[in-house]
Amino acid sequence: MKFSCPKCEVHLQAEVDQAGKTVKCPGCGTKIQIPASMGGKPDVAPIAPAKPDLQPTDISAMVPEKSSSAGEEMADELHDDLPALKEMQVGQGPHPSQVNIWMTMGIGLMSTFCWYLVMMMLPKKVEGADITVGSYLRELFCERGNSQYVTTFLMFWCLAILIMKGLNIRKQRRAMMIEALPSDIDMEINIHNLAEFHEHIINFPPLLRNTYIVHRIRKALEFFYIRQNNPEVTQMLSSQSDIDANKVIGGYTIVKVFLWSIPIMGFIGTVIGIGGAIGGFGAVLGGEAGDMDAIKEPLMNVLDQLGVAFDTTLLALVFSIILSFPASSLQNSEEELITDIDEYCIDNLLRRLNDGGAGSNAGGDSGLLKAIGEAMAVNQKDMLKKFANIQDGMSGSLDNQQKYFKEVAGVIDTQLDAIGKRAETYESKLDKEFFGTLEKVEKGSIKAIESNIKPLAEGIQNLNQVLKELNGKQVVIQKKGWFGR
């Protein structure tokens, strides 16, 4: 069904199942309600035979076989009599798959700044109190080293690119609603009315000029104006489809770079944290044995560095997972968009294109249908090949990530083994000093006891000697009074 935008007057078309829905105009962004029922016959009527007065002259049938130069001169004269195509007044702009990398970087910087403003307003962690979500997030983002700031900025930059691509795909989808080749001009497209279709295309609003559908149809019309050959136009559309598909894949290269660099930043933070933890063990081992207050502070610094090591990797891996799903989904959506545009060109352009049989040896519609079938087969083969390449790239990326994870795990295991060995050495040192102190205390106690017991033993021996000398003798003790009485 067909309808028009009341503001920019762009002719639009929609499927029957979209009747009654509200959509945005691809030319000006105005919300339009699709009519509930339009009635009438189908939009595309069967291709009518070319009118006798508009039928291009068959040059080869008018001249002898040997006078090819004369035929070429007559063909040039016929082409000179055709209406000239108008040129676009303004440039078309970058390819529809591209986004402004500097604009997205600015968005990423502003988003990172706002994010850290929010993180700074969260409560700090208090010793002895329970850990809350706010205190944990503040510690995770603000107290785990500079690598967290870089990782967060890369995440927001990549997210800005994906959002811009998502909005662009939405715009390209809306652009497919336009009636790029209106049947009001003519039901078929031939060399004589081609200028009217081309003028209709180049006069679209600025928002529609840099879209896949307008770009593809404009190039096809300009190519047909020069070559006047249906099979060659079909081949040209197939080549343009391959170019657009390659541009789509290339547009996600920067996203893949971000998905690779974010985990690497996390691993860098891990290495920095482990290095700081190992360096802090020197202060722990240098403390006095048995003095827990002297050991506690350097030991807490070691634990903080280990927190940096593991939290940086955690944040980077979480960000990488969060970005991987929308990146893959957007790439698949844009590739499906290219396929839908190929189908649109076949249904609305190639079916109505009429070169008068000048470029088809098979004659009439049979040559066109054969060329369309060959183009569809080539496109299907190319799409299967692209899917295989994407699958190989994803498996290679997973293998590389597993390789990085194994390397980091090996480094962490090595560092943990070194930490364990140093801890065992420190523990054995503490045990040796503790048992040495106990032995000294034991020897000192024995000597003190012996020194105290020795006079007592001598007194007992003297008492026994006196008792032996008395040998039953009586000892008289006289009590004297005052003044010797």
Protein Blocks (a to p, Z undefined) as FASTA:
>chain_A
ZZddfklopacdddfklgoiacddfklopacdddfblgjadfbdcdddddfklgccdfkl
mpcfklmmlmmmmmmmmmmmpccddddfbdebjcfkbccfklmmmmmmmmmmmmmmmmmm
pccddehiacdfklmmmmmmmmnojklmmmmmmmmmmmmmmmmmmmmmmmmmmmmmpcfb
acklpmbdcfklmmmmmmmmmmpcfklmmcfklmmmmmmmmmmmmnopaklmmmmmmmmm
mmmmmmmmmmmmmmmmmmmmmmmmmmmmmmmmmmmmmmmmmmmmmpcehilklmmmmmmm
mmmmmmmmmmmmmmmmmmmmmmmmmmmmmmmmmmmmmmmmmmmmmmmmmmmgcehhmmcm
ngpjllmmmmmmmmmmmmmmmmmmmmmmmmmmmmmmmmmmmmmmmmmmmmmmmmmmmmmm
mmmmmmmmmmmmmmmmmmmmmmmmmmmmmmmmmmmmmmmmmmmmmmmmnnopacdddddd
eehZZ
